[in-house]
C-alpha cells in the first residue's frame, strides 16, 4: 500500500504490522498454536530432489516473506547445499522489479510474491506451475487456484484467502429493531438503513465509504468489484478470454445501480476517511461494513472497546436468491522464467506454502490471515471469536469462499480498476447515471487496454 | 607507441568522464525512451511498433488532459507565489536595515533540507480532517466552523499542494533572487536616490528590470519542476491523484502509467509530449523576457 493517508487499515499495511508480532498473544489462545504441535498428515510426501544446491533468492514485501525465512532451517536439513536469501522490498517496488527482471532477464530471482491482480501483466514471464502443484490441488481451496490461474495455466501458489462478508453491530441492529437474518438483499439493507436514519434523524447510518468509493477501513477495493462478481462477472471487468471489456454489460450496469443505491447519503456516509470511520464506529454512528478475511484482526486492534458487539453475515445479494459471496485480492508466490534455481525455489515454496505445516505457520506469522488449504482452514472453523460474541466467523468465511464462483484476473486489471474507480466516483457524486458511468468506463478501458 | 600520441589524446581522455556519463545516463535514456514511445511496450515481451499511436491516444486520454490542466493550475498558482514571494523576501533580506539577515536566510532555506517524504507526510498529518493540527485549531476557536477538507475535497487539492510547495520552495527562490539582487551594482541605486526616486520607484524602475533574467530563469525552473513534480502529490494524494483525480499531476501520471500499469511505451510518449510542452512554455517565457 502506498505510504499515504489510506494506508492505515489496508491489507498490506495490516500484514506488515502484524507480521510475527502484534498478535502473538492472541494466537496463543487459538487453534493455530495447538494444531502446529499436532502431527499433521503428510500430503503427499514429495521425493527430495537429489543433488540440489545453490542459492534461492526470494522477493517480497514485509508480511508475506516471514514464512520463507522461518522454513530455511528445515529446507537446509533436507538440502544442506541450498542457501536462501530473502530480499524485502516495498509493495510497489516488488511489483515494479518483478516486471523489470522478467522483461530484461537480468537479475531474475527464484521466488517472487505478488498480488494476483497483476497476474495478467506478469503471465508471460512466469513459470507454469500446473504440474508441480497438481498433486496438491485437492488440498487447496478452488477459488484460490482459480485466482492463480491465467488462461488455463497455474502460474502461482496461492498464499492467502480473502473471502468477503458483511460485519454489523449486533447491539445497534437490536436497538433499531433490525433482524440481520431478514437482510438478504441490498434492497433490504437500504430499507433497514432508512429505518435507522429516520430513528436517529440522520445521525447514524448503515454504511460508510469515502468519496473515492473505498470501503471504509479496507483496501481501496471498490465495492463495485464485489458487486460485479456477485452479479456474475467472474473477471470483474473482462471476459474469460481476456479480450473483451464487460463493464458496460447489463449485469455491470445493474451492479453499478446497486452501488448508487447503497451510496445514498440517507443511509451511507459517503465522504469518510479511514480515521474518521474508526472514530464513527467507536461513537456508534455506523452499523455495518463490508470487508474481507483479515478485517476482524484489524478491528480487534483498532476498536477493542467494541468487543462482543459485532457479528458477521454474508454479503446481501443483488437479487433475492442471488449470490452472497465475493472476495478481495490475495497474493500468490511464483517462479519467474529464467530463475537460476527453479527446483530449489520450488522446494522452498513447497515447504513454506504447499504443506499443512507451512500453511499454519503462515497464518501464525501473519497474525491470523486466512490460509488457502482446506485442512488449514479446518483448524479455524470451530474457533469462537470473542470479539464477535463467540460467533464462528471463520466457518462463515470458509462457506463464503466455497461459494465464490469462477473468478479470474486479466491483463491490465490494475489500470482497469483505476478507470472504474474514477467513473464510480461520478455515480456516487450523482454526476452520472450508472449506465453513463459504465459506458464511459468501458470505452476508456477499450482504448487504454486495447481490448474489444 | 602511445607515448608519442599521448599529448594529442590526453585532453580527450581527461574530458571523457563527462561524456561517458552523459551518454550512458543522459543521451541514451532520452533516445531509448523516444524509441520506446513508438512501441506498444507493456514490459514483459517486446511490443509491436505502433508509430505515433501512443501520441495520438494522449489527445483523447481524459486522465492526461486532467493531469495537464491540474499541473497548469498548479503552475499558475504556485509559480507567482514562490517567485514573487522569493523576490519580496530577497529584497527585504537584502536590505541593510534588517538585522539577523543570516538567520532569516537560514530559516527560509531550512525546508529545502527536509526530506520531501517527511515534508509530505507531515503536511498530510497536519491537514488531516478532522484530526489534523490545523483543523484542530479551527475547531477549537469556538466559532462553530466546519473542519476544512484539505486532502479529499477536489477543490482544495491544488491549493493544498501549493501550500506545501510554497513552504518548501520559497527558500530556494529566495536564494536565487538574493544572488540576483547582489549582482546589481550599488551605483545604480545611488544614482536613483540622487535623482530623487522613492524606494518603491527604485524597486520598480531599477531592481525589477535588472532582475528580469533572474525571474525568467526561476520561472523556467518552476515550470520544469512543476511538470516533473512527483513526490509531493504522491504522498498527499496517492497514485490515483486523490478524489476526482484533483491532485493528479503530469509527473504522477507518467509514474502511474509506466510503473503501476507497466505501459512503458505510453508513459514514454507522455514524457516526450510533456517535454515539448515544457520546451514551448520555456520558449514563450524567454521570448516575453527578451521583449521586455
Interface residues (C-beta under 8 A of the other chain):
Chain A: X2 X3 X4 X5 X6 X92 X96 X99 X100 X102 X103 X121 X122 X123 X124 X125 X210 X211 X212 X220 X271 X273 X275 X276 X279 X411 X412 X414 X415 X418 X421 X422 X425 X429 X444 X447 X448 X450
Chain B: X40 X42 X43 X44 X45 X57 X60 X61 X62 X63 X117 X121 X124 X128 X129 X130 X131 X149 X151 X152 X234 X235 X236 X237 X238 X239 X240 X242 X243 X244 X245 X256 X259 X260 X261 X262 X263
